[in-house]
Each structure stands twice: as C-alpha cells, then as structure tokens.
Amino acid sequence: MSDPQWMEIRLEADNESAEAISDLLQRYGHQGVLIEQTEVDGDFWEDNIPTSQTLVVKAYFPVDADTPDIQQQLRDALRYMNMMWTMPEPEFRLVDEEDWAEAWKVHYKPLRIGKHVYIKPKWIKTEDLSDLQPDDMLISLDPGMAFGTGTHPSTQLCLVAAEELMENRAGLSVVDLGCGSGILSIAAAKMKASHVLALDIDPIAAKATTENASENGVADQIIAQEGSLDTILGGARRFDIALVNILAKVIMHMCEENLGQILRPGGVAVFGGIIHDQADDVETALRQTGLEPYRRRPAGDWIVIEARRPLT
C-alpha cells in the first residue's frame, strides 16, 4: 500500500481577499488555513509590525476519491468570488504524508517580536543565532502539522500585546483558545504565567502544543487538550488573560455563546484574526458578551483588539 498523500492548495492574495479565501478554505482544509506574509524583512518591534502587500494562503486536504470534486468546487467558488475581489488562480500540489510537515520549512526563519520575544525554528541551533541577546525570551518551535509559526501579523500583534500585559505580573492564569502550534501558550508560560490552558478543536494541534511546550521547558505550566469554548464554560475555572487568535466570524459566534464569561472580573482578552473592516462588528459583539474593548493594535489591514471584563 502506498503512503497517504495530501493535496496542497496555494494562492497569493492581498490582505482583503486573503481573508475571504481563508474563510472558503476553512471548509476543506484538514488543519485549518495557513496565511503567511511574503518579502518582509526586519525585526517586529512593539511599534513596528512590518507587513507585505502579498499574502500566501495555503490549506491541505487528504487525497481520496473526492479530491477532483473538491478541486472543482474550489475553482467554482473562487470564480464566483472574483466578482467581488480579484481572485488569483489556485495552485494545487500533491504532498506525501512524510513531506507534509516539511513543505513550508524553507520559508520559516528566526524572527524577533516585541521587546524580548525571539522565535526560532526547532531545526536551527541556538548557537547559530548571532543576534540573540542575553535578555531575549527564546521560543523554539516546530509547528508540525498544526499551524502557527509567528509569521502572521495577528500572531505577532498577540505576542506584543501579551508581553505588555504580562510584564512584571508573574502568576497570571492564561487560556489560549485555538492554540494551534502552542506559540502563544509557550510565550505566556515563559512570561511567568502560573498556568496556561491551551485548547484547540484539532487534536493534532493539542499534541503539537504539548510537544513544543516540552521542547521549551514549560510543560509543567501548560495543559494542552482538544476542546473549545464549551470546555471552559462547563467548568469553574476563569482566567486573568485570554488569547484568542482565530477568525473574526468565529469570535463573533463565540460572543453569542457567553465568551466574556471565561475571564475573571478585571481580566483582559486579546483577540486576533481580524481585518480592519471587521473591527467595529467584533467590538459590538464583544460588548454584547460583557467585555469592554479598549485598544486596537494595527498591522497593515490586520487588527488585534484588547478588551477587559469589568470588575463589577
């Protein structure tokens, strides 16, 4: 029997159409959707999140008897969407199971974010990082088959926000809702959170988070498991910080399901995966779930919103 194969779909798009493409591919992608910037150089400091005008959107789905139909459905959907946005032609490529997790590694480089966050791929040796500083908080990451490399503007903004919110505040409790590779959970743990609950509806993401937490020496602080908003609301635990880097539509849907209740009074949530045109709608939904938006962090067309739960 031959090894399983995966179909990769890849599209290059601008910031606005990338969000629409991402929504479409969510229906088919086995592990969610990967959005990467192209041709961006430099460090990602607190007030300087460089962005590019072109994004690469990728998704993967297993190759089986339905693959030709799925490819045609995607082409038809993109042709229809072309009436609203200029849609690129999709590129399809077969990827062997063993090569799936390796396909994007050539584009994944070390990068510095915020004041002290330094992210490196697991396969690059620490001693080879010539610009690593003594006070840098090093995160060694292998996303594996879960998405989350730190290269997307929303992830970068969430990291900057978390660093600022948790600076000199050891012992906070944190939930990472939609943890992916665990990058935000690991950062929170290294920022001296007392404990982090990392949840994702994909069990592969929970496994990747567990493995990456162990790689970074913070396994004792992170519990990673398959789960969703209901997992939290069904228990008694509430959190000081919530990191929710998903998609605007998902965030708004969760607001209808009492999302604000996952925070303790006075707690703060950081919401990513939002483009500028969606920010007002997301803030309206956050207010309806009992949260008070108080800050937007922009990077190109992307926005991260911070909101707090009132003390009373």
N, C-alpha and C positions, 0 to 999 in steps of 0.2 A: 504493500500500500504506500502511495506517495505521501510526502509530508503535506499538511494543510497549507493552503495559500490564502492571502488576503488581497483584496483589491484596494489600492490607494487611489483616492480622487484628490487632485490638487488644482487649486485655482488661485490666480493672482488678482487682487481686487483693491479698490480704495477703501478707506475706513468705513464709509456709509454702506456700500454694497457688501463688504465683508460681514457685517452683522446680519444682513438678510441671508447671505449664503450660509452662515453659521446656523441660523435657525432651520434652514432647509436640511442641511446635512445632519443635524441632530436626530432626524427621523430615521437615518440609516446607519450612522457611524456607530461602531461597536464600542468604542471607548470615549465617546464624545467627539469634540471638534478641537483641532489644534490650530491656533492663529498665531503666526509669527511675523515679526517685522523683518524687513529686508534693508540692507545697506544702511545700517545705523551704527555709527562709531561713537566712542566716548563713554565716560562713566555716567551713571544715573544718580545724580545727587538730588538732595531734597527739593531744590527749586529748579532742577533741570532734568526733566524726563524727556530725552530726545525721542522723536517719533519719525517714522518714514511715511511717505505718501502711499506706499505699496505694501500690502499685507499678503501673506501666503496662507490660505485656508486649506486644511487637509482633514480628511476623515478616512477611516478604514472599515471595510465590512468583509465578512468571510465569503470566499468564493464557493458557490454551490450552483444548483440548477436555476436558482432565481437571479443569478448575477446579471445576465443580459437584460432581463426585465427591469432590474433596479437601475442599471446604467441608462436605459432608455427613459425611465421615469425621471431621472435626474436631468437628463438633457432637455426633456419636455418642460420641466419645471423652470429650468434656467432660461429657456426660450421665452416662457411666459413672463418671468421676472424682468426680462430685457426690455419690456415695455415701460418699466418704472426706473430701472437702473441699467447702466451699460454693463452687461454681464460678460465675463471672459469665457473662452472655451475651456471646458474641463479637460484635464489631463488624467488618464487612467493608466495605472501601472500595477502589474502583478508583483506581489512581495511574498517571498517564502516565510513560513512561520518563524524560522530561526533568524531571519533578517529583518523582521517587522520592527522590533525594538531598536535595531541598528540604523534604520533607514535615514533618520534625521540627525544622527550624532555629528556628522561632519559640519553642521551649521551651528552647533551648540558650543559656545566659547565662555570662558570665565568673564564675569562682569561684577562691578561694584555698584551697589544701590544704597541710597541714603547716606548716612554718616559712616556707618561701620559694617554694613552687610556686604559680604563678599561671597559670591556663589561660584562654585567650580563644578564641572562635570566630575563624576567619580573616577573616571579613567585618566584624569590629569593629576599628576603627583603634586603634592603641596610644595615640595622643594623646587618645583619648576615655575612657581608663581613669583616672578621677580618683583611685582609691585605690591605684594601682600604686606600689610602693616601690622605691627605688634598688637594694636588695639582693634583689629578687624575681627568681626564675628564670621568665621568661615562656615559655610554650608556646603557640604559635599553631596552631590545629588545625582541619582540615576533614576530618571522618571520611569524607566522600563516601559511597560505598556499602558501606563497611566499618564495623562497629560499634566504638565506643569513644570516648565523649565526656568521660569523667571524672566523670559524674554518678552512677554506680552506687557503692554503698558499698564493694564489693570493690575497684574500681579506686582509690578514694580511699585505702583502707587499704593497698593495694600501694604507692601513691605515698609514703605516710607511712613505710612500712617501708623502702622503697628509699632515701629521703632520710636516714633514720637510719643504715642500714647503710653507705652510701657517703660519709657526711660525713667530710671530711678524709682521704679514701682515694682519691686520684687514681690512674688507671691500671689499674683493675679490668677484667676481661673479663666481659661480661654476655650472657646469652641470654634472649630474650623469646619464650616458647613459646606460640603463639596470639596473635600481635601485634595483630590487628585493625587499628585506625587507626594504630598505632605510638605511642600516647601514653606507654606505659611505656618503650619503646625510646628515645624522644626525651628523656624525663626522665633516663634513665640516662646518655645521652650528655652532656646538659647538667650532670650531676653528675660529669663528668670521667672517665667510663669510657674506657678506651683504645680499645675497640671493642665493638660490640653486634651480635649475630646475631639478627635478627628473623625468626621463622618462623611461617607460617600455612598451613593446608591449602587456603585460598582464595586464588587468585592475585590477586583484586581487593584483598584485604587487604594483600598484599605490595606491590602498586602504590600503595595509599593511604599505606602506611608510607614508601615511597621518596619520594613527593611531599611528605608532611608533614615528613620529615627535611630535604629541600631547603629548604622554607619556613622552617625553624627554624635553618638554617645548620649542621646536623650531619650532612650527607650523607656526609662523609668518614669518619665514625665508625660508620655503620650499614650493614650489609649485610642487605637485606630480600629474602626469596625464598620461594617456595612450598616447603613442607616440613613435617616432623613430627619426632617423637622419633627415628625411624629415621635421619633426615638427620644428626643429631648422633652417634648411636651408630655409624653407619657410617664416621665419620671419627675423626681422632685428637684433635681439639680438645676441651678440657674448660674449664669456666668457674668464675670466682670467685663469681658471682651468677647465679641463675636466677629469672626472674619468670614464674610460671605461673598466669595468671588465666583459668581456663577453667571447668570444672564439676567437682564432686566425683567424679562417676562416671567422668569422663574421666581425672582424676588417678589414681584408684584403678586403673583399667585400665592406665595407663602405668606404675604401680608394678610391675605384673606383667611389664612389658617392660624392666626394668632402668633405670627413670627415675633412680635415685640415681647412676648412673654418669656423668651429664652434668656433675657437679660435680667440681672438684679436691678432694683431701683438705683439709678445713678450709673448703670453700666453703659458702655458705648459699643456700637456696632459699626463695622467698616464694610461697605457694600461696593463690589466691583462688577465688571462685565457690563457696564452701562455706557452707551454713547450719549453725546451731548443732547441730542434731540429727545432722549428718553428721560432725562434727569427730572424734569418737572413732574412727570407721571409717577416716577418712582418715589419722589419725595411726598407726593399726595398719598400714595399707598402706605408709606412709612408712617405718616401722621395718623392714618386711619387705624393702624395697628398699635398705636400708643407711643410711637417714637417721635423725637423731635430732631429733624435734620438741622445741622448747624454748620456744616462745612462741605465744600466741594473741592476736590483736588483734580485739576485737568491735566491731560497729556494728549495734545492733538484733539481728536474727536472723542476721546475716552474721558470718562468722569468716574471718580470714586467719591462716594457720599459717606460722610460720617454722621451718625445720629445717636442720640442718647435716650435712655429711658428716664423720665423724670423721677425725682426722689419721692414725690407724693402723687 
